Every structure is written in C-alpha cells, then in structure tokens.
Amino acid sequence: MSQAFYLTTAIDYVNGAPHLGHAYERITSDVVARWQRMCGREVRFLTGTDEHGIKVQKAAAAEGLDPQAYTDRLVPAFQEAWDALDISYDRFIRTTDADHKATVTALLEAIQANGWLAEAEYEGWYCEGCEAYKTDKDLVDERCPDHPNREMTWLKETNLFFKMSAFEERLLAHYEAHPEFVQPAHRRNEVLSLIKSGLMDLSISRSTRSVSWGIPISFRPDSVIYVWFDALINYLTGAGYGTDDAMFERFWPAELHVLGKDVTRFHCIIWPAMLMAAGIELPKTIFAHGWVLTGDARKLSKSDESTTQGERDLSPLAIANTYGPDAIRWYLCSQITFGRDGEFTWERFEEIYNAHLANGLGNLLSRSIGMATKYFGGVPAPVGEPDALLSALCTKAVADATEAYTTYRLHDACAAAWTIVTTCNEQVQAREPWKMAKDEARRDELADFLYGLMESVRIAALLLHPVMPRKTKQCLAALGAASPLDATIDVATQWGGLSGRDLERPSPLFPRLDQLQTDSAV
Ligand SMILES: [Zn+2]
C-alpha cells in the first residue's frame, strides 16, 4: 500500500458565512491534497466546522434557537461553498459529531491518566470574543486588542487545568530537532519566542452555569470542556483516535495542518503539548498562511457601474458560480506567496483572468489543437528527436514544480508550471508554424514542433491540475491525453506521453469575462 498523507485545515467557527479567507485555506490545502494524490500517496483530507462555546450558545439564544438547530442551519453554507470550489475533502467534520465527542473524551482521559490535569482556582479577565482568559499584559486600554468593542468579564472559577507549563523544555527540544515543524520560518521564530517567554497552565473546564454548549467532561460533574481544547482534538477524530484503531494506525501522525497565522499559539504550542501529555506522536508540519486582504476589493470599478448595482459579491460561492472555481483558485495560489499576506482586488483578478487564463493557457490550447487539426487532422506523429527547447523546458518545469509543491511553496509551483505556457506561446510567435505549413519540405519540422507544443501543453496541464482541477481535465480530454490520476506524476510527465488519439475541438477553456458576467447576470 502506498504511504498515507493526512492533512487538515483549521475548522471554521460557525458564527457567520464563509468568506474569501476561509476559501483560501481550503483551496491551498486542496492543492496539496491533489498533488499528493497525483504522487500516489493515500491522502486523507479533513475540513469542517467548530460549533461549541459561549458565542454560539449566545447567538443561538438571541434567535430563540437551540444551539444544535442554529449550527445545523449555518453549516450547509460552508459545505456548499467548498463543493462549488471543488475542494476534495474526504471528511467534513463537525465538532458536534458523535465520534468527535468519543475522541475528545478518550484524549482527555489519557491526559488525566498521565497526571497532566489538576484542579485550581483561577480568577482573571476573560474575553468572550476569544473565549480565553487574558493577563494584564495582553490588554490594551483594559480591552482585548482583538475585540476592542467587548467588555471584559472578571471570572473566578475553580477549574480543571492542563499543566502546560511543564512542556516548555520538551516543546523547545522538539522545535530544535524538527526545523520543518512550523512553517514558514518567520512564524516558527515567533512561536519559539512565545514559548521561551514562559508557558502558563491552561484552564480547560467551563462550568455549565456559564457555558452549557460543549462536550461534558466525563470525570468532572457540571462542566464542559473549553471550546478551543475541544476544537483542536478534531484532527485526532478525523484520523479515528479512540474510535477506529486501524485508521489511526494508518493516518497518524498528520503530515500537515494548514491554518491561519492568528491561531499559531493554539496549534504550535497548546496542541503539541496536549499530544505530548497523552503520549501521541506530533504532526509533521504545521503551516500558517497569511491573510487575503480585500480592503479595496469591494470598491466598484468604473466598468461595472453599468452592469451591477451596489457592491460586488465577494462570497466564495458567488465567485465560484460566476467565474468557475478554477479562476479564483489560480488567482489565490499564483498571486499570493503561501505563508505571506496577499491582496485580492477585482481589477487584478480580471487582469489575471484575461492575461493568464483566457489569453495564456486557453489560447495556447486552442491554437495548438487548431493547427494540428488543420495541418495533420489530429496529433502529428513525431518524426525526429524531441523538440530540444520544449522538452528541456518541460523537464525543468516538472522538477521545479515538484520541489515547490512538496515543500508547500505553492506560488512557486504555479510559476514553474506557467513557464511552459508563456514559453510555448512565445515559441509559436517566433517559429511561425503557419509558414512551415506552406513549405512541403518543412513538413517534418512542422510535425515535430506541433507535437512538441501539444506535449508541452499536456505536461503543463498535469502540473497545473492541483490548482485548476476542472479546466486542466478539460484540457487533457481535448488533447486526447490520459487523465491526471491514470499514472503517478513522475511517470505521467515524461516526454512522449501524448498518443495519437483524436483531438477534440474544445470550446473556449476560459470564456471572455464580459460573456461570463452577462451569463451570470441573466
Ligand atoms: Zn478577544
């Protein structure tokens, strides 16, 4: 059996609708999942929703709903958005799922059995926005800097504490021994300095008097588990901890957790300490991505005033439905350095759509197929040696993209694959195959060039498949080429894989923008 590859996104707190930032995390994770499947790994890809805690309890109460009914109503919007974006998750976990409750209980009992829990009295400022206690140095003007509009609450409780302070040295030793553990490197450095500044024990119980919407603690009456503690454990639930030993054996430790840069404290300190306390192996890599900044994106561009009233809909579902999932997937992966902040504006999005997708890849496919059909009635049989320039270009692109995908430099993987598209378009202009076609003596040269061109498009489509699964499939089908998962990527990308099968006259791979916007407005 192939080696397993288990990856997860963070789970979304269900207090609203999914936005572009949520979509970015799912898309980038999906790209990794798809690439690993193409490499022949047995992938398990987990995403889902975080549904417990005081915020959900209060929001539900405000609408006169039971919390379960409230979350049941909000969750489908997330699933619908991820399905529209072709996110190939294997499981959508909800922290209200029965097996999650079983896993949380099993983990907590393991930590308890190992002696890492203790009762203690605690009092302090509590931010309901963060669902966390705050120390004086955390506060700005006596408020939580992340929730400046909320009043802080002074809480005094006897709580169950996780002895996190005992894990400082072990965490530092793990970071030292595993430089790949937290990426990118600037996040790793931030987390390391947090650990070195000292860890405090963590209150992990909540009295049911204040919070009833949570998972009960099996060995402590009238209390539920702190929502963050419960949420983190979803990664174990998704691998079958405490419920499916064979699956857990197969998929744990996780290869990759993908999450936002705002939750590194939870994922890079608390989570590994919890696993250590239970005697469970740590995940291999935790990757923190940056923000998709959309500050200016809601401004209307002049060209839109005639066709749209008000603001353009930035929801992932609306974007996927209007432009197709691949356009936004390509934009977010190719235009934002994975691990850094990036920007989304409609102007830039449309520019990329036209330049890269419609005029770049779309045009290359249609002109290659057009010429091959016109001059040879299909894929020409190559006569001489492989086109030296194009085959070398592809060899380099395959090596560079493979290295980049494997090390989670998704933007570099996009760029490497894209060198094929730009160079092929340049080569068509430079070599002028239409002139070769007029000279019978150059027929072999023409056959070799067009074959090389289509072979290059095929290899580019395979390399781009994780990012644009839908369009690259169309592209490969139009070329009469094998599907992305028919062979592992190292074999599939070898030169000469394009057989002499019939070509399909493709409909435009990326229709013009004005056409799309008219269609979706109807
Ligand atoms: Zn807060």
Boltz pocket constraint, residues with backbone or C-beta under 6 A from the ligand:
constraints:
  - pocket:
      binder: B
      contacts: [[A, 127], [A, 128], [A, 129], [A, 130], [A, 131], [A, 144], [A, 145], [A, 146], [A, 147]]
      max_distance: 6.0
